[in-house]
């Protein structure tokens, strides 16, 4: 897997590294409850200084930053329910709205410091309910960086024609068995592309929301055994919630699962149920000089430690009706 260009050579992204598609990620001002910050059509507030320029590596402040991410999959969509939906921007079913409502109510008293969502309807509507009910009034920021995998022009065209069985075959590009990670359909993304996009937005937000602490959170201690329960959050560590899609989140989860040598083995068929969720504590340290702590560390050049506080087996097994909380 090749790292995004701005992550090579020790370059750490800054606000000027955000693309127009991700401009709204820079908005950290909470919006009124339940309202989303739309994708900006005006880039007047976005500076072009340093964008796509790798000539001057940026320095990372000394010390460690800590942040917690919760990943949530959207509620049931029409395609999830029937296998057939003509548009990429699918909507929630009645069941999906109920799942999202249940989840939002259960998360109402959970501390949320920032809430981001894919701009696709099914994710946005799920996240809007979380924002509406949560006591912390986290607002909601939409970003294309959290969208589902783009399966290409042919897949989209076949779906629009109602040829859903053919569309499913087109997603696989004629491959039998596992689709190679590098396979990129025309106009679409490979699995590696999705992972690159996911890691890029994850570490942008880790840099943005992470905080320095006087001591290491106890949850990072090797002896600490996480419970996977809803209200398990490290004290004084910002909690950032990302609402996205199954393929996107599964690719990101797989990368985090293999980040450290003591990580659980990768789950080849891992997936998120509708409104299923996982949680991850991240320590983002300085740029490494040896780049020797595993394949992803070598590519991203960060000293990084990750602790799963809730893992995908729970996201997978949780009931749809109870909003993904087990």
C-alpha positions as CSV (number, residue, x, y, z in Angstrom):
1,X,0.0,0.0,0.0
2,X,1.4,3.3,-1.0
3,X,1.0,6.2,1.5
4,X,-0.7,9.4,0.4
5,X,1.8,11.9,-1.1
6,X,1.6,14.4,1.7
7,X,2.3,11.8,4.3
8,X,5.6,10.8,2.6
9,X,9.0,12.1,3.7
10,X,7.7,13.0,7.2
11,X,5.2,15.6,5.9
12,X,2.3,16.1,8.3
13,X,-0.9,17.7,6.9
14,X,-2.0,21.2,7.9
15,X,-5.2,23.1,7.0
16,X,-3.7,24.0,3.7
17,X,-3.4,20.4,2.7
18,X,-7.2,19.8,2.7
19,X,-8.7,19.5,-0.7
20,X,-11.8,21.3,-1.8
21,X,-13.8,18.1,-1.2
22,X,-12.8,18.2,2.4
23,X,-13.0,21.9,3.1
24,X,-15.8,21.5,5.6
25,X,-13.6,19.3,7.8
26,X,-11.9,22.6,8.8
27,X,-15.1,23.8,10.4
28,X,-14.9,23.1,14.1
29,X,-17.7,25.4,15.2
30,X,-20.7,23.3,16.4
31,X,-23.9,23.9,14.4
32,X,-27.4,24.0,15.9
33,X,-28.5,20.6,17.1
34,X,-29.3,18.2,14.3
35,X,-28.1,20.5,11.6
36,X,-25.2,19.6,9.3
37,X,-22.5,21.8,7.9
38,X,-22.9,21.4,4.2
39,X,-20.1,20.9,1.7
40,X,-18.8,24.3,0.9
41,X,-19.1,25.6,-2.6
42,X,-17.1,28.7,-1.8
43,X,-13.4,28.0,-1.3
44,X,-12.6,31.6,-0.4
45,X,-11.7,30.6,3.1
46,X,-9.3,27.8,1.9
47,X,-5.7,28.8,1.4
48,X,-3.8,27.2,-1.5
49,X,-0.5,27.9,0.2
50,X,1.5,24.7,0.4
51,X,-1.2,22.5,-1.2
52,X,0.3,19.5,-3.0
53,X,3.7,20.9,-2.2
54,X,6.1,18.3,-0.7
55,X,9.2,20.5,-1.0
56,X,9.1,21.8,2.6
57,X,8.4,19.1,5.2
58,X,6.4,20.3,8.2
59,X,7.4,19.7,11.8
60,X,5.4,17.8,14.3
61,X,5.3,19.4,17.8
62,X,7.2,17.4,20.4
63,X,5.4,15.0,22.6
64,X,2.3,12.8,22.2
65,X,-1.2,13.6,21.2
66,X,-4.1,11.5,22.3
67,X,-7.5,11.1,20.8
68,X,-10.4,8.5,20.8
69,X,-12.3,7.7,17.6
70,X,-15.6,5.9,17.4
71,X,-16.5,4.5,14.0
72,X,-20.3,4.0,13.3
73,X,-21.9,2.5,10.3
74,X,-25.2,4.2,9.1
75,X,-28.6,2.7,9.6
76,X,-30.2,0.3,7.2
77,X,-30.5,1.7,3.7
78,X,-32.8,0.5,0.8
79,X,-29.9,-1.4,-0.8
80,X,-29.1,-3.1,2.5
81,X,-32.7,-4.2,2.8
82,X,-33.4,-5.3,-0.8
83,X,-30.0,-5.4,-2.6
84,X,-31.4,-2.9,-5.1
85,X,-31.1,0.9,-5.0
86,X,-30.7,2.9,-8.2
87,X,-28.6,5.7,-6.8
88,X,-25.3,5.9,-5.0
89,X,-26.8,8.4,-2.6
90,X,-29.2,5.9,-1.1
91,X,-31.6,6.7,1.8
92,X,-32.5,5.0,5.0
93,X,-35.4,2.7,5.3
94,X,-38.0,3.1,8.0
95,X,-36.0,0.4,9.9
96,X,-32.8,2.3,9.3
97,X,-34.4,5.5,10.7
98,X,-35.5,3.6,13.8
99,X,-32.0,2.1,14.2
100,X,-30.4,5.5,14.0
101,X,-33.0,6.9,16.5
102,X,-32.3,4.1,18.9
103,X,-28.5,4.6,18.6
104,X,-28.9,8.4,19.1
105,X,-31.0,8.0,22.2
106,X,-28.5,5.5,23.7
107,X,-25.6,7.8,22.9
108,X,-27.4,10.9,24.2
109,X,-25.4,11.2,27.5
110,X,-22.1,10.0,26.0
111,X,-19.4,12.7,25.7
112,X,-18.9,13.6,22.0
113,X,-16.4,16.3,21.2
114,X,-16.7,16.3,17.5
115,X,-18.9,14.6,15.0
116,X,-18.1,13.9,11.3
117,X,-20.1,12.1,8.7
118,X,-20.0,11.1,5.1
119,X,-22.1,13.4,3.0
120,X,-24.2,10.6,1.6
121,X,-27.8,10.6,2.8
122,X,-27.8,7.4,4.7
123,X,-24.8,8.4,6.8
124,X,-25.8,12.0,7.1
125,X,-29.3,11.2,8.4
126,X,-27.8,8.7,10.9
127,X,-25.3,11.3,12.2
128,X,-28.0,14.0,12.3
129,X,-29.9,12.0,14.8
130,X,-26.8,11.6,17.0
131,X,-26.2,15.3,16.9
132,X,-29.8,16.1,17.7
133,X,-29.9,14.0,20.8
134,X,-26.4,14.3,22.2
135,X,-26.2,16.5,25.3
136,X,-22.7,17.9,24.3
137,X,-24.1,19.6,21.2
138,X,-21.3,18.4,19.0
139,X,-22.8,19.8,15.8
140,X,-22.2,17.9,12.6
141,X,-19.6,18.3,9.8
142,X,-20.0,16.5,6.5
143,X,-17.1,15.4,4.4
144,X,-16.6,13.5,1.1
145,X,-13.5,11.9,2.7
146,X,-15.8,9.5,4.6
147,X,-17.8,8.4,1.6
148,X,-18.2,4.7,0.6
149,X,-15.9,3.0,-1.9
150,X,-16.5,4.3,-5.5
151,X,-17.2,1.2,-7.6
152,X,-16.8,2.9,-10.9
153,X,-18.8,4.1,-13.9
154,X,-20.1,0.7,-15.1
155,X,-21.5,-0.2,-11.7
156,X,-23.2,3.1,-11.4
157,X,-24.7,2.9,-14.9
158,X,-26.0,-0.6,-14.4
159,X,-27.7,0.4,-11.1
160,X,-29.4,3.3,-12.7
161,X,-30.8,1.0,-15.4
162,X,-32.1,-1.3,-12.7
163,X,-29.7,-4.1,-13.7
164,X,-28.7,-4.9,-10.1
165,X,-27.4,-8.4,-10.5
166,X,-25.1,-7.2,-13.3
167,X,-24.0,-4.3,-11.2
168,X,-22.9,-6.6,-8.4
169,X,-20.8,-8.6,-10.9
170,X,-19.3,-5.3,-12.2
171,X,-18.1,-4.4,-8.7
172,X,-15.9,-7.5,-8.8
173,X,-14.4,-6.7,-12.2
174,X,-14.8,-10.3,-13.4
175,X,-12.7,-11.7,-10.5
176,X,-13.7,-15.0,-8.8
177,X,-12.9,-15.2,-5.2
178,X,-11.1,-12.3,-3.5
179,X,-10.9,-9.1,-5.5
180,X,-7.2,-7.9,-5.6
181,X,-6.6,-4.9,-3.4
182,X,-5.0,-3.0,-6.3
183,X,-8.0,-3.5,-8.7
184,X,-9.4,-0.1,-9.6
185,X,-12.6,-0.1,-11.8
186,X,-12.7,2.7,-14.4
187,X,-13.8,5.9,-12.7
188,X,-13.7,4.1,-9.3
189,X,-11.4,3.2,-6.4
190,X,-9.4,0.2,-5.4
191,X,-9.5,-1.1,-1.8
192,X,-6.0,0.4,-1.3
193,X,-7.4,3.7,-2.5
194,X,-10.1,3.6,0.1
195,X,-7.6,2.7,2.8
196,X,-5.3,5.6,1.8
197,X,-8.3,7.9,1.9
198,X,-9.4,6.6,5.3
199,X,-5.9,6.8,6.9
200,X,-5.5,10.3,5.5
201,X,-8.7,11.7,7.1
202,X,-8.1,9.8,10.3
203,X,-4.7,11.3,11.0
204,X,-5.8,14.8,9.8
205,X,-8.5,14.6,12.5
206,X,-6.1,13.1,15.0
207,X,-3.8,16.0,14.5
208,X,-6.7,18.5,14.7
209,X,-8.4,17.1,17.8
210,X,-5.7,15.3,19.7
211,X,-4.4,16.8,22.9
212,X,-1.2,16.7,25.0
213,X,-1.6,15.1,28.4
214,X,0.7,15.2,31.5
215,X,0.5,11.4,31.8
216,X,-0.4,8.4,29.6
217,X,-4.0,7.3,29.7
218,X,-4.4,4.1,31.8
219,X,-6.2,2.5,28.9
220,X,-2.9,2.3,27.0
221,X,-1.4,0.2,29.7
222,X,-0.6,-3.3,28.5
223,X,-2.5,-4.7,31.5
224,X,-5.7,-2.8,30.8
225,X,-8.5,-4.9,29.5
226,X,-11.2,-2.9,27.7
227,X,-14.8,-3.8,28.2
228,X,-16.2,-2.6,24.9
229,X,-19.0,-0.9,26.8
230,X,-20.6,2.3,25.5
231,X,-19.5,4.7,28.2
232,X,-15.9,3.5,28.3
233,X,-13.9,6.6,27.4
234,X,-10.5,7.8,28.7
235,X,-10.7,10.9,30.8
236,X,-9.5,14.2,29.3
237,X,-9.1,12.6,25.8
238,X,-11.2,14.1,23.0
239,X,-13.8,11.8,21.6
240,X,-14.3,12.1,17.8
241,X,-17.2,10.2,16.1
242,X,-17.1,9.2,12.5
243,X,-20.2,8.0,10.7
244,X,-19.5,6.2,7.5
245,X,-20.0,3.0,5.5
246,X,-19.2,-0.7,5.7
247,X,-16.4,-1.0,3.2
248,X,-14.7,2.2,4.2
249,X,-14.8,1.4,7.9
250,X,-13.8,-2.2,7.5
251,X,-10.7,-1.2,5.5
252,X,-9.8,1.3,8.2
253,X,-10.4,-1.2,11.0
254,X,-8.2,-3.8,9.3
255,X,-5.4,-1.3,9.1
256,X,-5.7,-0.4,12.8
257,X,-6.0,-4.1,13.7
258,X,-2.5,-4.8,12.3
259,X,-0.8,-1.6,13.4
260,X,0.9,-2.9,16.5
261,X,2.7,-6.2,16.7
262,X,0.5,-7.4,19.5
263,X,-2.7,-6.6,17.6
264,X,-5.3,-9.3,17.1
265,X,-5.0,-11.1,13.7
266,X,-6.8,-9.4,10.8
267,X,-10.4,-10.4,10.3
268,X,-10.7,-11.2,6.5
269,X,-14.5,-11.1,6.5
270,X,-14.9,-8.3,9.0
271,X,-17.8,-6.0,8.6
272,X,-20.0,-3.5,10.4
273,X,-23.7,-4.2,10.9
274,X,-26.0,-1.2,10.4
275,X,-25.4,1.2,13.3
276,X,-22.6,-1.2,14.5
277,X,-19.6,0.7,16.0
278,X,-16.1,0.3,17.2
279,X,-13.8,2.5,19.3
280,X,-10.1,3.2,19.2
281,X,-7.6,5.1,21.4
282,X,-4.7,6.6,19.4
283,X,-1.4,8.0,20.6
284,X,0.1,10.1,17.8
285,X,3.8,10.7,18.5
286,X,6.7,12.3,16.8
287,X,8.0,11.5,13.4
288,X,10.2,8.4,13.6
289,X,13.8,8.3,12.6
290,X,14.0,4.6,12.0
291,X,10.5,3.9,10.6
292,X,10.9,0.3,11.9
293,X,7.7,-0.4,13.9
294,X,5.7,-2.2,11.2
295,X,4.7,-1.6,7.6
296,X,2.3,1.2,8.2
297,X,4.7,3.1,10.5
298,X,7.3,2.9,7.8
299,X,5.0,4.5,5.3
300,X,3.4,7.1,7.5
301,X,6.6,7.8,9.5
302,X,4.7,8.4,12.8
303,X,5.3,6.8,16.2
304,X,1.8,5.6,16.7
305,X,0.1,3.4,19.3
306,X,-3.5,2.1,19.0
307,X,-5.7,0.4,21.6
308,X,-9.1,-1.0,20.6
309,X,-11.6,-0.1,23.2
310,X,-14.4,-1.8,21.3
311,X,-13.7,-4.3,18.5
312,X,-15.5,-5.4,15.4
313,X,-16.8,-8.7,16.9
314,X,-19.2,-6.6,19.0
315,X,-20.1,-4.4,16.1
316,X,-20.8,-7.5,14.0
317,X,-22.9,-9.3,16.6
318,X,-24.9,-6.4,18.0
319,X,-28.6,-6.4,17.2
320,X,-29.8,-4.1,14.5
321,X,-32.9,-3.2,16.4
322,X,-31.0,-2.0,19.6
323,X,-28.9,0.4,17.6
324,X,-25.7,-1.5,17.6
325,X,-25.2,-1.2,21.4
326,X,-24.5,-4.5,23.1
